[in-house]
Every structure is written in structure tokens, then in C-alpha cells.
Amino acid sequence: MRGKLKNVGLILFGVFAGIIISLNLSAVAEKAASPLPIDELRAFTEVFSKIKSDYVEPVEDKKLINEAINGMLSGLDPHSAYLDNDAFKDLQVGTQGEFGGLGIEVSMEDGFVKVVSPIEDTPAFQAGLKSGDLIVKLDETPVKGLTLNEAVKRMRGKPGTKIALTVVRKGEGKPLIFTLSRAVIKIQSVKSKLAEDGYGYVRITQFQEHTGENLAKALDGLYKQNKEPLKGLIVDLRNDPGGLLNGAVGVAAAFLPKDALVTYTDGRTEDAKMRLTASRENYLHGLGKEDFLKGLPAGVKTVPMVVLVNGGSASASEIVAGAMQDHKRAIIMGTQTFGKGSVQTVLPLGNNTAIKLTTARYFTPSGRSIQAKGITPDIVVDDATVSGVEQGMHLREADLERHLTNGNKDDEVKSEPASIKLPAPAKSAPKGKDGKPGASKDDKVPGELISKNDYQFNQAINLLKGLQILQNR
């Protein structure tokens, strides 16, 4: 037994040493003189040994160590995670705009999978899944007891195969069952349309490697289609779960003055302290030398703008909305955003594995921390497509177990901009084609980018028209 414990201890210290070397944490060097937690390490080795000797079935050392790493990271916050070979590959493919699955941004809460946001034009979106839905069963397998990675793996699969999701939704008396067909998820991150003569509409569904470049093409197309400078522009970030940081900087840089501060981050290491401005080196990272914003129409920098947000707008979406709000470049309209103001860094460990570790908080240009709080719109407009029962069900960062705190001391919290609230007319919850709760057929017509029943969009258009009248006077 003593020899076994010694071997286990050596394995454990080797794992810890490998992680420390991979992360290159300066904090470890600073605290090198501090004693290691010997009692806790001893407890770990004893538990490891007991599992090896007494568990009902044999367990491989690799599995135990991987599960220990999983637990170590998932216990920190909802966004830190261990990425095995498959998860690391999926992450890399997903940021390039194409991957297999259902199209849901998810998190873990109390052992269940919670929907942060369904991604537009995916099986999950078309089936009517909503932000805040709690997935309790995958086919006949209960979610309770699965890790988030395990649950995600079960939702992924060969395109065309089906999976049944059992969902608990606030306001519903019994669980809802959605049968979805898996598909290759091809995300068009930027969509655009001339909403009316003189008024452009741009929808950003997710921030990817080429989102800034695609936005520049969309804006150029709108100006050419309108044949004269736009009178107003709506940028729709609703239900955009975020994505790559340089994508967010590129989008903000399209509308802000050159070198204007977009966001800054603050963490424990020097690498985690960044100031990202509207300059090419901050949005062209890894994308070549051609500046895709260089040839934008001059009117893009001054056109009156409304940015639409809601509870599904998270992370990179909040960076853009916060920057536009702080620089008074656009009016933010909609509902309170998700509140994910933390930065996750993917740190490769070798053997095609990695860890996704929360390394910093990000702040708006004026110094506001969005973490667990979100962006408060300048004009609050509730979505009119749901009843009052659903208004309070949206999942936000502050609702997640072990969420990272805001990081601002009470006497340092920056004041929020004053908001105006426009009440929305209440409607009954929409039904899908099968009569079950879900997306209304009138709310999103296939092939249409804008719905005539979109109350928030209509209010944005009305506001821009009002600003145009005032400007003409």
C-alpha cells in the first residue's frame, strides 16, 4: 500500500508540474516559497488509492486523472473547462463557422444543461428552444450526473440523426419534449438587408474569425444598394452568444473613430492585462495584412445607429454594445444583456488537449465591469412576443452556479447610463406548427431576415425616423 501511495503521489505531482509549466503562471513563481498543501495532496492520493483498490469496477488511471482535472476546472466557474481531443477539435472548428450538432449555446446549472441561447437558423432555433430552458433528459438518458462535455457530446452526432430533448420551461406545467434532427451547423455570422429606403439592418449571429470582414462587405453592399448615404442603421445583437474577441473589436472599429478604446481586460498575469483599441493590429490578428475596414463608406462612422440587445446577448456582443454606449456612438435598445464579462483563454496541454481557463474580466471604455451584471439599454423595450409569465425567465450569468463576481468594489462601481423604458404590449406565448410552445410562424418566416411582428425592431426604426426628422428641422 505504501508503495502504491508513493507511485500515485509521483503521478499527481507530475500532473501538477505539467499544468504549471503549460500555464506558465507568474503567480506560481511568486509563491514558490509558499509550502505546498501537503494535507490536501495526501487526501487526494488516499482517495485515488481507495478508488483503485475498492471501487466496484476497475478504473484506468487516465480516467481518474482526467476526471480530477475536470472537477478542478468546473469547480472554478461555469466557463472554465477541460477540453479533451474531441472537445478541443470542436472548439477550433466552431470558431471557423461550421460544426455538427443542434446549434445551442449551453452552460451547466445544478447538474443540468441550461440554454444560454439557440443559434439562429439551426435545428434548436427552428424547434423553438429558448434562453433559460433547462434540459433534463437527452433521449432516455438523464442529464443529471453528466458533465457538460459529456452532455454536449451526446447532443452532437451524425447529421440527419434525431435526438429527443426533454426540457423544463418556467411557466409550463409539465416538461416539453423537442425532437431535433442533427445537422452540420453552418453559421452565417453576418446578415444584412435594406429594411426600408435609407435604413439598413445588420444581424450578427455570432462573432467568428471573419465577422469583421463580413460586416465590412455587408455595409458596403447596403450603401451601394441604397445608392445614397444611409439615414439610419440597426445592428442586431439579440441572442448573439459572443465568440472571438478580435471579431468584437473589428465590429466596434467599423463604427468608432480610429484608435478609440473598445475594451480593456484585467487579470492576475501581465498577458491578461490588455487594452484593445479600434486599430488594425487588434482586429486583424491572424487574418493577414489586408485591412478590411479601410474602404468602408465614410458615412458608416456617422450614420445614426441603434444596437438591439436582449438577455441572449453575451460576451463579445456586450463588448460591442458597451463600447458603442460609452462612446455615445449608438443608442442601445432592448433588454438587459446576459452579463458574461470574463475572458476565457484556451491553453493547449499537448496530445491535442487543452484547458479553457478564465483569466481576466473585461471592462467597457468607461471602466464598467459587465460580469454578472450586463449592459443596461438606453431604451428598455421588452419583447412583445411573450406573455408576462416568460418575461422573468431569461437565464443570465448571475443565475449560474459559481459565477465569477463583478470584480468592482462598491465605491468603485461606475454609474450606469440613465434608461428610458417603453412598455411592450403583452401577447400570449407563441405556438409552433405542432401547437407546442415555440417559435411563432409569423415571428420568423423562412427566408426572411426581419419579421413584421418584431416589436423591438419596429421601435428601433421609429426612433431612427424620429432622429431624422429632428435632424432635418
N, C-alpha and C positions, 0 to 999 in steps of 0.2 A: 504493500500500500504506500509506504513512504517513497519507494522508487517511482511509483506511478504518479504520486503528487508532484514529485520533483520534475518529471517529464512534462506534466501538464503545466507546471509553473513556467518552464522554459518556453513552451509553446505560447503561453499567454504573454510573456514578456516580449517574445519575438513579434507577436501580432501588434502589441502596443508600440514597439520600436518602429515597425514598418509604417504604421499610421502616422506616427510623429514625424518620421523622415519625409513621408509623402506630403504631408500638410505643410511642412517647413514653418511651423508656428513659432514666431518670435517669442510668444508668451511662454513657451516651454523653456526656451533658453534663459529667459529672465528668471524663471523659477526653478532653475536646475538645482539650486542649493536646497530647495524645499524637500522634505522627506516624502517618499512615495507612500501612498495609503496602504501600508502592509496588511493591516487587518482586513480591509475590504478585498484586497487581492487574494489573501488567504481564503476568505469566504468564497470568492469566485472559484478558485481551484477546487475547493471542497465540494461545491455544488456540481462542478464539471465532473469530478471523480464519481460522485454519487449517481449521476445520470448514467455514466459509462458502465457502472457496476450493477445498478439496481433497477434501471428503467425496464419496463415490461418487454421492450424490444431493443435490439442493438441499434445504436445511433452512431453514424460516422462523425469523426472529429470535425471534418469540414462543415457539416451541417450545424453542429453545435456552435462553432466559432462564428459562422455566418449569421446565425440567429442572435448571438450575443451582440454582434456589430449592429444588426438590425434594431435590436432593442435599445442599444446605446444611442442611436441616432433618432429613432422615433420618439424616444422619451424627452428629447430636447424641445421640439416644436413640431407643428403639423407639416412643415415643408422640408425638413432635413430627412434624408433617406439614404439607404444603401442601394446602389444600383448594380445588380448582377449583370451577367453578359447580355441577357435579353433586354433588361430594363435600360441599360446604357445604350444599346443599339436603338431601341425605340425612341429614346430621348433625342439622339442625334438625327434620326430620320424625321421625327416630328417637327423639329425646328426648321426643316427644309420644306415643309408644306405638304407632305404626303405620308400617310401611315395607315395601318389597318386597325379596325375596331368599330366603336359605336359613335365616337365624337362627343365625349363628355369630359369636362374638366372636373376632377373629383378631389376630395380630401377625406380624411378619416376622422370620425367623431364618435366617441363612446363605443368603439368596436364596430361601427357600421360605416358604410360608404355614403358620404353626402355629396350631392351635386352642387358644385360651385356655379357652373354654367354649362348648358349644352351649346356646342359649337354650331354655328349657323350652317344650314344645308347639309346636315349629317343625319344618320338614322335616329339619333337621340333627339335632335331638334324637331324632326318631322313627326316623331311619335308623340311629342308633347311633354317630354320631361322638362322639369322646371328647376330653377335655382332653389335650393333648400330641400328638395326631395331627399328622402332617406331610403337608400337601397338596402333591404334587409335579406334578400334572397336572390341568388343567381341560379336560374333553373331550379333545381331542388336542393341546392347547397346553401345553407345559412351563411350569411356573411360574417356573423359573429364568430370570432376565432381566427379569421383570416387576416393576414397583414394587407396593407394597401396594395403592395406589389402583387401579392397572390390574387387579390380581387381583380386588379387590372388585367393580369394575365388571363383570367377566366373570361373576362369581357372581350378580350382580343381573340382572334381566330380567323379561320379561312373565310374570305369573302363569300357571301351567299348563305352561310350557315346561320341558324337562328339561335337566339337566346332569350329566355323569359326573365324579366326583371320584376321582382315584387317590391313595390315602393310604398312607403308610408308618407302621406302628404298631410300637412296641417290643414284642418278644416274638412277632411274627408273621414267618414265614419268607419271605413274599412280599407284594407290595403288595396292598392291598384296594381294590376298586372299588365306590363307592357311587353309585347313580343316584338323583338327587333331583329332585323337581318344585318349581320355584319357586312361591312363594305370597306373598300380601300378609301380612306378619308383623304380627299384632295382638297385642301383648303385654299380658296382664292382669298387672300388676306385683304385685298383692296377691291371694292366695287364702287362704281360711280354712275351718276345719272344726272341729266339736266331735269331737275324737278319741275320747274316752270321756266319760262323765258326770263333769263337773268339770274336765276337762283340754282346753284349747284348743290349736289348731295354726294357725299363720300362716306361709305361704310367701311370701317376697318374691323375685321372679324378676329384677327389675331396678329401679333407682332412677330414676324419671321425675318429671315436673313435679308429678303429683298422687299420688305414692306415699304421702306422709304423710297426705293427706286420705283416701285409700282404706284405709289402715291403721286410721285412726280409725273408719271405718264398719265395718270387719271386726271390730274389738274390741268395738264397741257391739253388733254382731249376735251375737257369741259370748256375751256376758253376758246378753243377752235370751233367747237360745236355751237357756242353761243354767238360767235362772230363779233363780240364786243366785250369789254370788261364786265365781269360778274357784278351784280348788285348785292349779292349775299351768298354765303356758303355755310352749309351744315356739315359738320364732321360727326358721324355717329359712332360712338364707342360703347354703346349699350351691349351688355353681355359679352364683351371682349375680355377674356380671362387674362390677357397680358402676353408675355413671351420674352423676346430678346430685348435687352436694354438698349443696344445700339439702334434697334428698329424704332424704339420710342424716341430716342434723341433725333433720329432722322426725320420723323414725322413732325416733331416740335420745331426743328430747324427750318422746315419748309415755310413756316409762318412767322417765326420770330426773327429779330434783327441778328445779323452775324455776330457770333461770339457771345450772345445773350446766354445767361446761365439757365440750363434746363433742369438740372437736379444735382445734388451732391450726396455722397454717401459717407457714413461714419461707422467705423468698426474698430476692433482692437489692434489689427495689424496695419502697417503702412499701405499694403496693397488694397485694403478695404476702404481707404480714405481717397475718394475721387471727387473731382469737380468736372462735370460734363457740360460742355457749352455747345452752342449751335455752330460748331466748326467742323470742317470735313474730317479731321482726324478722329472725331468722336462718333461719327455715324458711318464712316467708310471702313471701319475696322474689318479687315479680312475680305473686303469686297472689291479690291482692285483700286486703281488710281483715278478712274473717271468719276467726277463729281456730278451725280445725277440731279442735284438741285441747282446747278449752275445756270441752266437755260430756262428756269421757270418764268412764266409771265410776271411782269413787275407787280401787277395788281394783287398777286397772291399775298404779298406782305401787308396789304392794307384793306383788303376786302372785309366788310363786316361779317362776323362769324358767330355761330352758335355751336357749341360742343354738347352733344347729348350723352348722358351717362345714367347708369342705374346701379342697383345692387350687384349686378353681374359684371360690372366694370372693375377690373382688378389689376394690380401691379403696374405693368407698363402703361395701361390705359390711364391709371391715376397719375403717373408721372407726367403724361401729356396734358391731362386736364389741369393738374396743379400748376404746371408751368404757364399754360395759357391764361389761367386765372390770375396768377401772381403778376404777370406782365401786362394784365388788362388787355390782352390781345383778343379774347373771345369771351362771350357770355356762356357760362356753364349752366345747362338746364337739364332737369330730370330729377332723380332721387339720389340719396346718399350712396356713395360707392362702397365697394367691398371692404376696403381698409387693409390691403396687403402691402405694407411699406417696408418689406425686408428683402434683402438681396441674397439669392442662393448662388453659390459658386460650385461648379462641378469640378471635382478634384480627382483625376484618374489615379488608380491604385495599381495598375498593371493587370495583366491577364484579362483585359477588356472589361474591367470592373471600375467602379468609381463611387464616390460619395457625393451627394448633393447636400451641402452644408450652408446653413445660414451664417453669413459672415459680416453683414452690415445692415443698418437701416438706411433708407434713403429719405431725403427731405426735399420739399419744394424750394424754389429760389428764395422765398422769404423766410425759410427756416422752419416750416411746419412739418412735423412728422405725421405721416399718413397711417402708420402702423396701428391697427386695431381701432381706427377712427374713420378713415376715408376722407373723401372730398365732399364738402357740402356745396351743393349747386348755388349759383347766384339766384336762380329762379327755380324753386321746387315745384315740379309738375308730376303728380302721380300718374301711373299708367291707368288708363280708363278701362282696360280690357278685363279687369278682375274685380271681384266684389271686395268689400271691406274685410272679409274673413282672411283673404290672402295677402292683404297689404302688409301685415306684420310678420309674414313667414319667411321672408328672404334671409338666407344664410349670409353672414358676414364674418370677417376674420375674428372679431371679438367673440363670436359664438363658438369658435373652435377650441377644443380642449388643449391646454398647454400653449395657447397662442403667445407670441412674443409681445411684451408690453410696449407701450407707446414710446418710452425712452426719454420723454421730456419731463423734467421736474415741474411741479405745479407753478412755480414762479417763473418758468421759462417758456411756458406754452404760448405759442404765437396766436394772436386772435384770429378767428375765422371771419371771412368777409360776410357782411350782412346779407341775409337771404330774403327773397320775396316768395311767398307760397301761393300758387294758383291751384285751387281745388279742382279735382277731376270728377266728372260725373260718374257715378257708380253704375256698373253693369254687372250682370250675372256672370259667373265664371264660364268661359267659353268651352264648347264641346268639340271633340274631334269628329271625324266622319263616322266613327263607330258609336258615337253618342257618349263616349267616355270623356272625362276631363282631359283637356289637352289643347292643342293649338286650334283656333277657330279657322275655318276655311276662308273666311273673309278677312282674317287678320294677316294672312301671309299667302298670297296667291302664287302658285308655282310660276317661276319665270319673272315675277315682279320683284323689284328691289324695294319699293315703297308701297305701303298699304294705305288705302284711302281712310281706313279707320284708325290710323296711328295718331292718337291724340297728342302725344309729345312732339312728334314731327310737325303736326299741323300748328301747334303753338309756336314752334321754332320759326316756321315760315311766316306766321303772322307777326312775330317780333321783328324779323328782318325787314318785312314790308313796312312796318311802323317806323323803323330806323331810317329807311329810305325816304319816307315821307318827310320826316323831320330834317333830314339832310337836304332835301330839295327846297324846303322852306328857308 
